[in-house]
Structures are given as structure tokens and as C-alpha cells.
Amino acid sequence: FAYSSDEEIPNYSDVEEMIFHEDPSLDEHKI
């Protein structure tokens, strides 16, 4: 995931954390 705006990077971190909490199986796909 490459973003032109640095503002999107920290935002993605929060989303990633939510996803991992929602579906631990995604850990296999280590983004």
C-alpha cells in the first residue's frame, strides 16, 4: 500500500489494527 499523502499512512495503521482484531486469520497474509 503506497500513499502519496503521508496523512494516509497513520490512518491505514488504525484500519489495519481494526482488521486484525476483527479477523485474526488475516495474520497469515501479513501485509
Secondary structure, 3 states (H helix, E strand, C coil): CCCCCCCHHHHHHHHHHHHHHHCHHHHHHCC
